[in-house]
């Protein structure tokens, strides 16, 4: 009966190569997000950059 008893199996940890691939994929997503932010949108823009770009010069 002990052989049929349920037991907890820890989840497998990703190996080093899989972690590197995941980090590279996240970096690609961040870079593509930055490129879309630069095209006439102000979402996610640095406040200092926003005010220096759109400030009215007296």
C-alpha positions in Angstrom: 0.0 0.0 0.0 2.9 2.4 0.5 3.8 2.2 -3.2 0.4 3.5 -4.1 0.6 6.4 -1.6 0.7 9.8 -3.3 3.8 11.8 -2.8 5.0 15.3 -3.6 7.5 15.7 -6.4 9.3 19.1 -6.4 9.1 21.0 -9.7 12.1 20.8 -11.9 14.3 23.8 -11.8 15.2 25.2 -15.3 18.8 24.5 -16.4 21.3 27.3 -17.1 20.7 27.3 -20.8 16.9 27.6 -20.4 17.4 30.5 -17.9 19.7 32.3 -20.4 17.1 31.8 -23.2 14.3 33.2 -21.0 16.5 36.2 -20.1 17.3 36.9 -23.7 13.6 36.7 -24.6 12.7 39.2 -21.8 15.5 41.5 -23.0 14.1 41.4 -26.6 10.6 42.2 -25.3 12.0 45.2 -23.4 13.9 46.5 -26.4 10.9 46.2 -28.7 8.8 48.0 -26.1 11.3 50.8 -26.0 11.3 51.2 -29.7 7.5 51.5 -29.8 7.6 54.1 -27.0 9.8 56.4 -29.1 7.2 56.7 -31.9 5.0 59.7 -31.0 3.7 58.2 -27.7 4.4 59.5 -24.3 3.4 56.4 -22.3 6.2 55.3 -20.2 8.3 58.3 -21.0 10.7 59.7 -18.4 9.1 62.9 -16.8 12.2 64.9 -17.2 12.5 63.9 -20.9 8.8 64.8 -21.4 9.1 68.3 -19.9 12.3 69.1 -21.7 10.9 67.9 -25.0 7.4 69.6 -24.7 8.3 72.6 -22.6 7.2 76.0 -24.0 10.2 78.2 -24.4 9.7 81.8 -23.3 
